[in-house]
Amino acid sequence: MNRVYNFSAGPSCIFEAVLQKAANQMLNYQDSKMSVMEMSHRSKTYEAIIKECEARLRRLMNIPENYKVLFLQGGASLQFSMIPMNLMKNKKVDVINTGQWTKKAIAEHLKLGEVKVIASSQADNFSYVPKVTKDMISDDCDYVYICENNTIYGTAYNYVPETNGKPLVADFSSCILSKPCNVKDFDLIFAGAQKNMGPAGLTVVIIKEDLIKEKPELPSMLSYKIHADNNSMYNTPPTYSIYMCGLVLEYLEETIGGLENMQKINEQKAKILYDYLDSSKLFNNPVNKEDRSIMNVTFVTGNEELDKIFILEAEKNGFVNLKGHRSVGGMRASIYNGMPIEGVEKLVSFMKEFEEKHYV
């Protein structure tokens, strides 16, 4: 079967070897005579799956012992509320606004406290990531909030903001596992799994233990402490998504050889596409070069009708989900871990042919 090259921003493509392994184990996982989908999350077999998933994630990201790993549900969007519910004391937070996902987080935070936008690139259509220094941080804020990689606009942080001793909370949904990061630079990292970790349904939270507090006023399902005390098993977790995440982590660890190697592959893919865009007379990438994402590459022709023709012709040629987010238009190629180098090379070849045909 000829598979398409799926450039979706999420749910996104998964390593084919991982999909094949999951298919082979679908009806009979490790001689259990059942699928992981059917297993009790309290069984010894499943307990081994979730423990191995956490252990691999800790090794790959070099997560310190004083951080908890939580496997939760509700998507990254639920974290826009859970974070302030669990971390706010003064009911104040500083936010660096870099796009749609920080704007959504701000809207949820405002229901629970005050938000100070200490820097924003909104005036320039979020085409860059603002530089923030520690003197910009509010003395009374509970934490500083950022979105590490901005899926819609194709920007990413190339530095870790100084927070003047305040906790740093980061949405890593669209860049987690794409390259090494120093977890110690952050106090809480969260990510929806459906871009680089596996299928939708799982959200991973990596949180420093001293941020986990007893909050008896919170509903149990919204308390980090309850989830941490129960090792992500307070209720039935997203069992199959965790299993799939474990397979992805296994592939990254044992086949790719770790996040340093994954970074090299991702940078190679991004270079192929950005080098072409920088030389193209038809296509243009609007992002400040030093803030370009290696995960999400946005581009336009400058002609909305031509953009539509490109998207349709691309789909006919097996390159799907290249339409940009509805809020910005144009095109976007999400080249997450699961996208092979070959897919980017073939996309660029198609773009060159399209340019020759349509550039006047």
C-alpha positions as CSV (number, residue, x, y, z in Angstrom):
1,M,0.0,0.0,0.0
2,N,1.3,3.5,-0.9
3,R,0.9,5.7,2.1
4,V,0.5,9.5,1.8
5,Y,3.0,11.9,3.3
6,N,1.0,13.4,6.1
7,F,2.1,16.9,7.1
8,S,-0.7,17.4,9.6
9,A,-0.1,19.6,12.6
10,G,-1.8,16.9,14.8
11,P,-2.8,14.2,15.1
12,S,0.3,13.6,13.0
13,C,2.3,10.9,11.3
14,I,3.9,8.2,13.5
15,F,7.0,6.1,12.6
16,E,5.9,3.3,10.3
17,A,7.9,0.7,12.3
18,V,5.9,1.7,15.4
19,L,2.6,1.3,13.6
20,Q,3.7,-2.0,12.3
21,K,4.7,-3.3,15.7
22,A,1.4,-2.1,17.2
23,A,-0.5,-3.9,14.3
24,N,1.5,-7.1,15.0
25,Q,0.6,-6.9,18.7
26,M,-3.0,-5.8,18.2
27,L,-4.8,-9.1,18.9
28,N,-2.3,-10.7,21.2
29,Y,0.1,-8.6,23.3
30,Q,3.0,-10.6,24.6
31,D,1.0,-13.9,24.6
32,S,-1.7,-12.4,26.8
33,K,-4.3,-13.6,24.1
34,M,-5.8,-10.1,24.2
35,S,-5.2,-6.6,22.9
36,V,-3.8,-3.8,25.1
37,M,-7.1,-2.0,24.3
38,E,-8.9,-4.7,26.3
39,M,-6.6,-5.0,29.3
40,S,-7.4,-3.9,32.8
41,H,-5.2,-1.0,33.7
42,R,-4.8,-2.7,37.1
43,S,-3.3,-5.8,35.6
44,K,0.4,-6.7,36.1
45,T,0.8,-6.7,32.3
46,Y,-0.5,-3.2,31.9
47,E,1.4,-2.0,35.0
48,A,4.6,-3.0,33.2
49,I,3.6,-1.1,30.1
50,I,3.0,2.2,31.9
51,K,6.1,1.9,34.1
52,E,8.3,1.1,31.1
53,C,6.8,4.1,29.2
54,E,7.8,6.4,32.1
55,A,11.2,4.9,32.5
56,R,12.0,5.4,28.8
57,L,10.7,9.0,28.9
58,R,12.9,9.7,31.9
59,R,16.0,8.3,30.1
60,L,15.4,10.1,26.8
61,M,14.8,13.5,28.4
62,N,17.1,13.0,31.4
63,I,14.3,13.9,33.7
64,P,15.7,14.5,37.3
65,E,14.4,12.4,40.2
66,N,12.7,15.4,41.8
67,Y,10.2,15.7,38.9
68,K,7.0,13.7,38.6
69,V,5.8,12.4,35.3
70,L,2.0,12.3,35.0
71,F,0.0,10.6,32.2
72,L,-3.3,12.6,32.0
73,Q,-6.3,13.2,29.7
74,G,-8.1,16.3,28.5
75,G,-5.5,17.4,26.0
76,A,-3.0,20.2,26.5
77,S,-6.0,22.5,26.6
78,L,-7.1,21.2,30.0
79,Q,-3.7,22.2,31.3
80,F,-4.5,25.8,30.6
81,S,-6.9,25.5,33.5
82,M,-5.2,22.8,35.7
83,I,-1.9,24.8,35.8
84,P,-3.4,27.9,37.4
85,M,-5.7,25.9,39.6
86,N,-2.7,24.0,41.1
87,L,0.1,26.6,40.9
88,M,-1.5,30.0,41.6
89,K,-1.1,31.5,45.0
90,N,-1.1,35.3,44.4
91,K,-3.5,34.7,41.4
92,K,-1.1,36.4,39.1
93,V,0.9,35.1,36.1
94,D,3.3,36.6,33.6
95,V,2.8,35.4,30.0
96,I,4.9,35.8,26.8
97,N,2.3,35.9,24.1
98,T,3.5,34.1,20.9
99,G,0.3,33.0,19.2
100,Q,-3.0,31.2,19.3
101,W,-2.1,28.8,22.0
102,T,-0.8,31.3,24.5
103,K,-3.9,33.4,23.7
104,K,-6.1,30.4,24.6
105,A,-4.1,29.8,27.8
106,I,-4.4,33.5,28.7
107,A,-8.2,33.3,28.3
108,E,-8.4,30.4,30.7
109,H,-6.0,31.9,33.2
110,L,-8.2,35.1,33.3
111,K,-11.0,33.0,34.7
112,L,-8.9,32.2,37.7
113,G,-6.6,35.3,38.2
114,E,-4.7,38.1,36.7
115,V,-2.5,37.9,33.6
116,K,0.3,40.3,32.7
117,V,1.5,39.9,29.1
118,I,5.1,40.9,29.6
119,A,6.0,40.6,25.9
120,S,4.1,39.8,22.7
121,S,4.7,39.5,18.9
122,Q,1.0,39.9,18.0
123,A,1.6,43.3,16.3
124,D,3.8,41.5,13.8
125,N,1.4,38.6,13.3
126,F,3.5,36.4,15.7
127,S,6.4,36.2,13.2
128,Y,9.0,36.2,15.9
129,V,9.6,35.2,19.5
130,P,10.1,38.2,21.8
131,K,13.2,38.4,23.9
132,V,12.5,38.6,27.7
133,T,15.0,39.6,30.4
134,K,14.6,38.9,34.1
135,D,14.0,42.6,34.9
136,M,10.7,42.3,33.0
137,I,9.3,39.6,35.4
138,S,6.7,40.8,37.9
139,D,7.8,40.5,41.6
140,D,4.4,39.1,42.6
141,C,3.7,36.7,39.8
142,D,3.3,33.0,40.6
143,Y,5.0,31.8,37.5
144,V,6.0,32.7,33.9
145,Y,4.2,30.9,31.1
146,I,5.4,30.2,27.6
147,C,4.6,28.1,24.5
148,E,7.9,26.7,23.4
149,N,7.0,26.0,19.8
150,N,4.2,27.8,18.0
151,T,2.4,25.3,15.7
152,I,0.3,27.8,13.8
153,Y,2.9,30.5,13.1
154,G,6.0,28.3,12.8
155,T,8.1,30.0,15.5
156,A,10.1,28.5,18.3
157,Y,12.2,29.7,21.3
158,N,15.9,29.8,20.7
159,Y,16.6,30.7,24.3
160,V,15.3,29.9,27.8
161,P,13.7,33.0,29.3
162,E,15.3,34.2,32.6
163,T,12.5,34.3,35.2
164,N,14.2,36.0,38.1
165,G,13.6,33.0,40.3
166,K,9.9,32.5,39.4
167,P,8.8,29.0,38.1
168,L,8.8,28.6,34.3
169,V,5.9,26.7,32.8
170,A,6.1,25.6,29.2
171,D,3.8,24.1,26.6
172,F,5.9,21.6,24.7
173,S,3.1,20.1,22.8
174,S,4.6,20.5,19.3
175,C,8.3,20.1,20.0
176,I,8.7,17.6,22.9
177,L,11.2,14.8,22.0
178,S,12.3,16.7,18.8
179,K,15.7,17.5,20.4
180,P,17.3,17.4,23.9
181,C,16.2,20.0,26.4
182,N,17.4,20.6,29.9
183,V,14.4,19.8,32.0
184,K,16.0,21.6,35.0
185,D,15.4,24.9,33.1
186,F,11.7,24.4,33.5
187,D,9.5,23.8,36.5
188,L,6.6,22.3,34.6
189,I,6.5,21.0,31.0
190,F,3.3,19.7,29.4
191,A,2.5,18.2,26.0
192,G,-0.3,16.7,24.1
193,A,0.9,13.4,22.7
194,Q,-0.6,13.7,19.2
195,K,2.3,15.4,17.5
196,N,5.6,13.7,18.5
197,M,4.6,11.1,21.1
198,G,1.8,9.0,19.6
199,P,-1.9,9.2,19.1
200,A,-4.3,11.7,20.6
201,G,-5.8,11.0,24.0
202,L,-2.7,11.3,26.2
203,T,-1.2,14.4,27.8
204,V,2.1,14.3,29.6
205,V,3.0,16.6,32.5
206,I,6.5,16.8,33.8
207,I,6.4,18.7,37.1
208,K,8.8,19.6,39.8
209,E,7.8,17.9,43.0
210,D,7.8,21.0,45.1
211,L,5.1,22.5,42.9
212,I,2.7,19.7,43.8
213,K,0.6,20.9,46.7
214,E,-2.5,19.6,48.6
215,K,-5.5,21.4,47.1
216,P,-8.5,20.0,48.9
217,E,-10.8,22.5,47.2
218,L,-10.1,21.2,43.8
219,P,-12.1,18.5,42.1
220,S,-10.0,15.3,42.4
221,M,-9.5,14.9,38.6
222,L,-8.0,18.4,38.5
223,S,-5.4,17.9,41.3
224,Y,-1.8,17.2,40.4
225,K,-1.3,15.8,43.8
226,I,-4.0,13.2,43.5
227,H,-2.7,12.1,40.1
228,A,0.9,12.0,41.4
229,D,0.0,10.1,44.6
230,N,-1.8,7.5,42.5
231,N,1.0,7.2,39.8
232,S,-1.4,8.4,37.1
233,M,-3.8,5.6,38.0
234,Y,-6.4,7.5,40.1
235,N,-8.9,6.6,37.3
236,T,-8.6,4.6,34.1
237,P,-5.8,6.3,32.2
238,P,-5.7,6.5,28.4
239,T,-4.2,3.0,28.2
240,Y,-3.8,2.5,24.5
241,S,-2.3,5.9,23.9
242,I,0.2,5.3,26.7
243,Y,1.1,2.0,25.2
244,M,1.6,3.7,21.8
245,C,3.7,6.4,23.4
246,G,5.8,3.7,24.9
247,L,6.4,2.2,21.4
248,V,7.4,5.6,20.1
249,L,9.8,6.1,23.0
250,E,11.3,2.6,22.4
251,Y,11.9,3.5,18.7
252,L,13.5,6.8,19.6
253,E,15.8,5.2,22.2
254,E,16.7,1.9,20.4
255,T,16.5,2.7,16.7
256,I,17.1,6.5,16.4
257,G,19.6,6.3,19.3
258,G,18.3,9.2,21.4
259,L,17.3,12.8,21.1
260,E,20.6,14.1,19.9
261,N,20.3,11.9,16.8
262,M,16.6,12.9,16.4
263,Q,17.6,16.5,16.5
264,K,20.1,16.0,13.7
265,I,17.5,14.4,11.6
266,N,14.9,17.1,12.3
267,E,17.4,19.9,11.6
268,Q,18.3,18.2,8.3
269,K,14.6,18.0,7.3
270,A,14.0,21.6,8.2
271,K,17.2,22.8,6.3
272,I,16.0,21.1,3.2
273,L,12.7,22.9,3.3
274,Y,13.9,26.3,4.5
275,D,16.8,26.4,2.0
276,Y,14.3,25.9,-0.8
277,L,11.9,28.5,0.6
278,D,14.8,31.1,0.9
279,S,15.7,30.5,-2.7
280,S,12.2,30.4,-4.1
281,K,10.7,33.2,-6.2
282,L,7.2,31.9,-5.6
283,F,7.0,30.7,-2.0
284,N,7.9,32.7,1.1
285,N,8.4,31.9,4.8
286,P,7.3,34.9,6.9
287,V,9.1,34.0,10.1
288,N,12.2,35.8,11.5
289,K,15.0,33.4,10.6
290,E,16.5,33.0,14.1
291,D,13.0,32.0,15.5
292,R,12.1,29.4,12.9
293,S,10.6,26.2,14.1
294,I,12.1,22.9,13.0
295,M,8.7,21.3,13.5
296,N,6.2,23.5,11.7
297,V,7.2,25.3,8.5
298,T,4.8,28.0,7.2
299,F,4.8,29.4,3.7
300,V,2.7,31.4,1.3
301,T,2.7,32.3,-2.4
302,G,1.2,35.8,-1.8
303,N,-1.9,34.8,-3.8
304,E,-4.7,33.1,-1.9
305,E,-6.1,31.5,-5.0
306,L,-2.7,30.1,-5.9
307,D,-2.4,28.8,-2.4
308,K,-5.6,26.9,-2.8
309,I,-4.5,25.4,-6.1
310,F,-1.2,24.3,-4.5
311,I,-3.0,22.6,-1.7
312,L,-5.3,20.7,-4.1
313,E,-2.5,19.6,-6.4
314,A,-0.3,18.6,-3.5
315,E,-3.0,16.3,-2.2
316,K,-3.5,14.7,-5.6
317,N,0.3,14.0,-5.5
318,G,0.2,12.3,-2.0
319,F,1.1,15.3,0.1
320,V,-1.8,15.9,2.5
321,N,-2.7,18.3,5.3
322,L,-0.6,21.2,4.0
323,K,-3.3,23.8,4.5
324,G,-2.4,26.4,7.0
325,H,-4.4,27.0,10.1
326,R,-7.7,28.8,9.4
327,S,-6.6,31.8,11.4
328,V,-3.5,32.6,9.2
329,G,-4.2,30.8,5.8
330,G,-1.4,29.8,3.4
331,M,0.4,26.5,3.9
332,R,2.1,24.7,6.7
333,A,4.3,21.6,6.6
334,S,4.5,20.0,10.0
335,I,7.6,17.8,9.9
336,Y,7.5,16.1,13.3
337,N,9.7,13.2,14.3
338,G,7.6,10.7,12.3
339,M,8.0,12.5,9.0
340,P,10.9,10.8,7.1
341,I,13.6,12.9,5.3
342,E,12.3,11.4,2.1
343,G,8.9,13.0,2.6
344,V,10.5,16.5,2.9
345,E,12.7,15.9,-0.2
346,K,9.7,14.8,-2.3
347,L,7.7,17.7,-1.1
348,V,10.4,20.2,-2.2
349,S,10.7,18.4,-5.6
350,F,6.9,18.9,-6.0
351,M,7.1,22.5,-4.9
352,K,9.9,23.2,-7.5
353,E,7.7,21.7,-10.2
354,F,4.7,23.8,-9.1
355,E,6.9,26.9,-9.1
356,E,8.1,26.3,-12.6
357,K,4.5,25.9,-13.7
358,H,3.0,28.8,-11.9
359,Y,5.6,31.5,-11.3
360,V,5.2,34.3,-13.9
